[in-house]
Amino acid sequence: MDKDLQLSLANNAKEWLALSLSISSAEKISFDKIHDGFFSTYGAHFMAHVYRDTFERVLQNTPEAERNKLIVSFRESMDKAIDDHYATSQE
């Protein structure tokens, strides 16, 4: 592969990365707006059901190794949240 082609491919990759990051930022803004609207309209209990359903769907469509990582991460987050809850309630 000659230097011009390598440079062209590298620049193309950088442009795609910049595009993907900008799309991700736009999607995040859109998601935040939708999420906050549902949260304020329907409340935390409703959103907890949405989160659980989403989590279960992701688990069904994820390879076992990744599913196990996600479940471990979820468990660690739950343990931390429980510890934090009890630490602040005892102060």
N, C-alpha and C positions, 0 to 999 in steps of 0.2 A: 504494500500500500504506500503510495507516495505521500509526501509531507502535505501537499495541498488538500488531498482527500482526508487525511487525518485531521487537519485543522478544521476543515469543513464539517466533519462528523462531530468533532469536539464542540464547535460553535452551535451546531444543531442540537446537540444534547443539552447544552446550557440553555438554549432558548426553550426547549421542551420543559426543562426543569423550572424555569421562570414561569412559564405558562401554567404548569401544574400547581405551582405554589400560589399563583394568583387565583386560579379556579378554587383551590382549597380555601383561600381567604374569603372569596365571594360565597362559597357554599357555607362556610362557617357563619358568616353574617346572616345568611338566609336561614340557616338552621337555628341560630340564636333567636331570631325574630319569631319563627314559628314556635319554637320550644317555649319561649317566655309568654307568648300569647296563650298557648294551651295551659301552661302552668297557672297563669293568673285567672284564666276563665274556669278551669276545671279543678285546680288544686293539686296538692301533693299526693293524695291518695290515688287519684286518677293517673297521675304521672308515674307513680310506682308500678302500676299495672302495665303501663306502656313500656317502661324500662324492662320489666320482667319478661314481657312478651318478646321484646326486641332481643334481649339476652338469650332467651331460649331458641329463637330462630337462628341467631348467629351460631349457637352451639350445634344445632342440627346440620348446618352447612359448612362446618369447619373440620379439617382433618384432626384425627385424634390427638396428635402431639400438640397442636396449637390449642385445641379444646382444653387439654390438661393444663397448659400454661395459663389460659384465661381463667379457668376455675381456681387455680392456685392464687393468681393475682386477685381475683374476687374475694377469696377467703382471707387473704392478707389485708385487703382493704376493709373488710367487715370487722376483722379482729382489731384493727387500728381504730376504726370508728367507735367500736364498743368500748375500747380502752379510753379513748378521748372523752366519750360521753360520761363514763363513770368518774374520770379524773376531774371533769368540770363540775359534775353534780355533787362531788364531795367537798368542793372548796367553799 
